[in-house]
Amino acid sequence: MADASSVGQALAYVCAGIIYPNGLNAASLTGRQTVVRRGWLLPSDLFTAQNIRNGIDFVTVTLSSHDSRVCTEPLGRPWRTGEQIGATVSVGVEGGGVRVVLPSGVAATGVIGVWNSAVGISSCVAYAARQDDNASKIAAGLADVFPGAVVDGSLIRVPGIQLNGRVVGYGQSYRITRRQGQRYRVSIWTADATVREALGGQLDAALAELSWLATPDGGQAQIMFCGVEDVDTMQNQALYRRDYLYELIFDAIQTQWSPGMLSGGGEIQGAGWVSGFGTSEASIAQQSATEALEAMAAAVSARQGAQAYPGLSVDRFGTVISTV
């Protein structure tokens, strides 16, 4: 869920991307070392050997003292369909059995179901693939539930029974619980007044082109310029500062992930008779419900980690760092 802290972190990532267009391990726009931080300066930034007075510039992103505001949002807080995570595992019917297929070098994702294709109600067995699973391990987990099942590598067979299978991925449902506007202060700190002008101009020009920026939860925040001011109260310490003020409007979002529909069935009723069809509720093969939920959480985490700002993170001080 997006909050004031995570949105500020996203703004810091954007600033880092502007200042270091070729990555944090390459040169900055000014050619000088520039530290981008979500948070204020530390004492070490002012008083250690590597500090502002020795040619290192800082850009900080902090919450402004201006009050936040609550914005209007859709009534009713309706749930909507969000992202989808496709399954990397697949199945195929082969000689009356089911073969589990997983491409080489790909992390296993998805919920695999196998059932008896006989007429009437049949039981469906489900297995939530974990990222370190392989096709043979998944097949063994599914076959363990079928009496007399034979496993040949990734092929599951039950003598005298026609098996069928299906794989589903995961889907996200979400709803907006609050929409708010929050002001942020992007501050440039340097011991060189000319650098303040150069860095400030390039940062301001690039941010002026943005109307939206991605938030870490996969959403978007609207960004609006609110003003700029020079803070020269520390000139007697050879420290020059410029603040740019922005309001970011973003949604606090509640999300829920769940697997797709794997199987289904029902009943037909008549005068004095009932006939079932399809499959019953899926049972979990060789897994607890907790393990199945952990498999889904791992797939979601891997998906979210690859979004928005790949290769960037923050250390315990809030400084933007490279992870590549």
C-alpha positions in Angstrom: 0.0 0.0 0.0 1.3 3.4 -0.9 2.0 5.8 2.0 3.8 9.1 2.5 7.1 7.3 3.1 7.0 4.9 0.1 5.9 7.8 -2.3 8.8 9.9 -1.0 11.1 7.0 -1.7 9.7 6.8 -5.2 10.4 10.5 -5.7 14.0 10.0 -4.5 14.4 7.2 -7.0 13.2 9.5 -9.8 15.7 12.2 -8.7 18.5 9.6 -8.7 17.5 8.5 -12.2 17.6 12.1 -13.4 21.0 12.9 -11.8 22.5 9.6 -12.9 20.9 8.9 -16.3 23.3 6.0 -17.0 23.0 4.4 -13.5 24.5 5.2 -10.1 27.8 3.5 -11.1 28.3 6.0 -13.9 29.0 9.7 -13.9 26.3 12.2 -12.7 25.0 15.1 -14.9 27.3 17.5 -13.2 30.3 15.2 -13.1 30.4 15.5 -9.3 29.5 12.9 -6.7 25.9 13.5 -5.7 24.2 11.6 -2.9 20.4 11.2 -3.2 18.6 10.5 0.1 15.1 10.0 1.3 15.5 12.0 4.5 17.5 14.9 5.9 21.3 15.3 6.0 23.2 13.4 8.7 25.9 14.9 10.9 28.5 12.9 9.0 27.5 14.7 5.8 28.7 17.9 7.3 31.6 17.0 9.5 33.5 13.9 8.2 36.3 13.7 5.6 33.8 13.0 2.8 31.2 15.7 3.1 29.6 18.7 1.4 32.6 20.9 1.9 34.9 18.5 0.1 33.0 18.5 -3.2 30.1 16.1 -2.5 26.6 17.3 -3.3 23.4 16.1 -1.7 19.8 15.9 -2.9 17.3 15.1 -0.1 13.6 14.3 -0.4 11.6 15.1 2.8 8.0 15.7 3.8 7.1 19.3 3.7 5.6 21.0 6.8 2.5 21.9 4.8 -0.6 20.0 5.8 -1.6 17.0 3.7 -5.1 17.0 2.3 -7.7 14.3 1.7 -8.9 14.3 -1.9 -12.2 13.0 -3.3 -12.3 9.4 -4.4 -14.9 7.0 -6.0 -17.8 6.2 -3.8 -18.4 2.7 -2.5 -14.8 1.5 -2.6 -15.5 -1.0 -5.3 -13.0 -3.9 -5.8 -11.4 -4.0 -9.3 -9.2 -6.5 -11.1 -5.6 -5.6 -11.1 -2.4 -7.3 -12.2 -2.1 -10.9 -13.3 0.8 -13.3 -12.8 0.8 -16.0 -15.4 1.9 -19.5 -14.7 5.3 -20.7 -15.9 4.3 -24.3 -15.4 2.1 -26.0 -18.0 0.6 -29.5 -18.4 -0.3 -31.7 -21.3 -2.4 -34.9 -21.6 -0.2 -37.7 -22.8 -1.2 -41.4 -23.2 -4.0 -41.1 -20.6 -1.7 -39.3 -18.1 -0.6 -35.8 -17.5 2.9 -34.4 -18.1 4.1 -31.4 -16.1 6.3 -29.0 -18.2 8.6 -26.3 -16.9 11.1 -24.6 -19.2 14.7 -24.8 -18.2 16.0 -22.0 -16.0 12.6 -20.6 -15.2 11.3 -20.3 -11.7 8.1 -22.4 -11.1 4.9 -20.4 -10.7 1.3 -21.4 -10.8 -1.3 -23.8 -9.3 -1.4 -27.2 -11.1 -4.5 -29.3 -10.9 -5.0 -32.9 -11.9 -8.3 -34.8 -11.9 -10.0 -38.0 -13.2 -11.8 -37.3 -16.5 -14.6 -39.9 -15.7 -18.2 -38.8 -16.0 -19.8 -37.4 -12.8 -18.1 -35.7 -9.9 -14.3 -36.3 -9.7 -11.8 -35.1 -7.2 -9.3 -32.4 -8.2 -5.8 -32.4 -6.7 -4.0 -29.0 -6.6 -0.3 -28.2 -6.1 1.0 -24.6 -5.7 4.4 -24.6 -7.4 7.3 -23.1 -5.4 10.0 -21.2 -7.2 12.6 -23.9 -6.5 10.4 -26.8 -7.7 11.1 -28.7 -10.9 8.7 -30.6 -13.1 9.5 -34.0 -11.6 9.0 -32.8 -8.0 5.6 -31.3 -8.9 4.5 -34.5 -10.6 5.6 -36.5 -7.6 3.6 -34.3 -5.3 0.5 -34.6 -7.4 0.7 -38.3 -8.0 1.1 -39.1 -4.3 -2.7 -38.5 -3.8 -3.8 -41.0 -6.5 -3.7 -44.6 -5.4 -1.7 -46.7 -7.8 -0.2 -43.7 -9.6 3.0 -44.2 -11.6 5.4 -41.3 -12.0 7.9 -41.4 -14.9 9.9 -38.2 -14.6 7.3 -35.5 -15.0 4.6 -37.8 -16.4 1.8 -38.9 -14.0 -0.3 -42.0 -14.9 -2.9 -44.0 -13.1 -3.6 -47.5 -14.7 -7.2 -47.6 -16.0 -7.9 -44.0 -15.4 -7.9 -41.0 -17.8 -6.3 -38.0 -16.2 -6.7 -34.4 -17.1 -4.9 -31.3 -15.9 -4.9 -27.5 -15.9 -2.7 -24.7 -14.6 -3.7 -21.3 -13.4 -1.8 -18.2 -12.3 -2.5 -15.6 -9.7 -4.6 -12.4 -9.9 -4.8 -9.2 -7.9 -8.0 -7.5 -6.7 -7.7 -4.0 -5.3 -9.7 -1.1 -4.1 -8.9 2.6 -3.1 -9.3 3.2 0.6 -8.1 6.8 0.7 -6.9 9.4 -1.8 -4.6 12.1 -0.4 -2.3 14.9 -1.4 1.1 15.3 0.3 3.8 17.9 -0.2 7.4 17.0 -0.5 10.6 19.1 -0.4 13.4 18.2 -2.9 16.5 20.0 -1.5 19.9 20.6 -3.1 22.8 21.0 -0.8 26.2 22.0 -2.1 29.3 24.1 -1.1 29.4 25.6 -4.7 26.7 28.1 -5.6 27.3 27.5 -9.3 26.5 23.8 -8.8 23.3 24.7 -7.1 22.3 26.6 -10.2 23.4 23.9 -12.7 22.0 20.9 -10.7 18.8 22.7 -9.7 18.1 23.7 -13.3 18.5 20.2 -14.7 16.6 18.6 -11.9 13.7 21.1 -12.2 13.5 20.8 -16.0 13.3 17.0 -15.8 10.7 16.9 -13.0 8.7 19.6 -14.9 8.1 17.1 -17.7 6.5 14.5 -15.3 2.8 14.4 -14.6 2.9 11.0 -13.0 5.5 8.8 -11.3 5.3 5.1 -10.4 4.9 4.1 -6.7 6.5 1.0 -5.3 3.1 -0.7 -4.9 2.6 -0.7 -8.7 0.3 2.4 -8.7 0.8 6.0 -9.9 1.1 9.3 -8.1 0.3 12.6 -9.7 3.1 15.2 -9.3 2.5 19.0 -9.3 5.0 21.8 -8.9 4.3 24.1 -5.9 7.2 26.5 -5.7 11.0 27.0 -5.3 13.1 28.9 -2.8 16.8 29.5 -2.0 17.8 29.0 1.6 21.0 31.0 2.1 21.0 31.2 5.9 24.1 28.9 6.0 26.3 30.9 3.5 28.6 31.8 6.3 29.3 28.1 6.5 29.8 27.9 2.7 26.7 25.9 2.3 24.1 26.6 -0.4 20.6 25.1 -0.5 17.7 25.3 -2.9 14.3 23.7 -2.2 11.7 22.6 -4.8 8.2 21.9 -3.5 5.9 19.3 -5.1 2.5 18.0 -4.2 2.0 14.3 -4.9 -1.5 12.9 -5.0 -1.7 9.2 -4.5 -4.1 6.4 -3.4 -3.9 4.2 -0.4 -4.8 0.9 -2.0 -5.9 -2.4 -0.3 -4.9 -5.4 -2.4 -5.7 -9.1 -2.3 -4.1 -11.8 -4.4 -5.7 -15.2 -5.2 -5.2 -18.0 -7.6 -7.4 -18.3 -10.7 -10.3 -20.7 -10.9 -8.8 -24.2 -11.3 -11.9 -26.4 -11.5 -15.6 -26.3 -11.0 -18.6 -28.5 -10.8 -22.3 -28.6 -9.9 -25.5 -30.6 -9.6 -28.5 -31.1 -11.7 -31.7 -31.9 -9.7 -34.8 -33.6 -10.9 -37.8 -35.3 -9.3 -36.3 -37.5 -6.8 -32.8 -37.5 -8.3 -29.6 -35.5 -8.2 -26.7 -35.8 -10.7 -23.4 -34.2 -10.2 -20.9 -33.1 -12.8 -17.4 -31.5 -13.0 -14.9 -31.6 -10.2 -15.2 -31.2 -6.5 -13.3 -28.6 -4.4 -9.6 -29.1 -5.0 -7.6 -30.7 -2.2 -3.9 -29.7 -1.7 -1.4 -32.3 -2.6 1.5 -32.7 -0.2 1.2 -29.2 1.0 -0.4 -27.4 3.9 -2.5 -24.3 3.3 0.3 -22.2 4.7 2.8 -23.6 2.2 0.4 -22.9 -0.7 0.0 -19.3 0.5 3.7 -18.9 0.9 4.2 -20.1 -2.8 1.7 -17.4 -3.9 3.4 -14.8 -1.7 6.8 -15.6 -3.3 5.4 -15.2 -6.8 3.9 -11.9 -5.9 7.1 -10.7 -4.2 9.2 -11.6 -7.3 6.8 -9.8 -9.5 6.7 -6.6 -7.4 10.5 -6.6 -6.9 11.0 -6.4 -10.7 8.7 -3.4 -11.1 9.0 0.4 -11.0 12.6 1.0 -10.1 14.8 -2.0 -10.9 18.3 -1.9 -9.6 17.6 0.7 -7.0 17.2 0.4 -3.2 17.8 2.5 -0.1 20.2 1.7 2.8 19.4 2.1 6.5 20.0 5.9 6.3 17.6 6.4 3.3 20.4 6.9 0.8 19.6 5.6 -2.7 22.0 2.9 -3.7 22.5 0.6 -6.6 21.7 -3.2 -6.3 23.4 -4.1 -9.6 
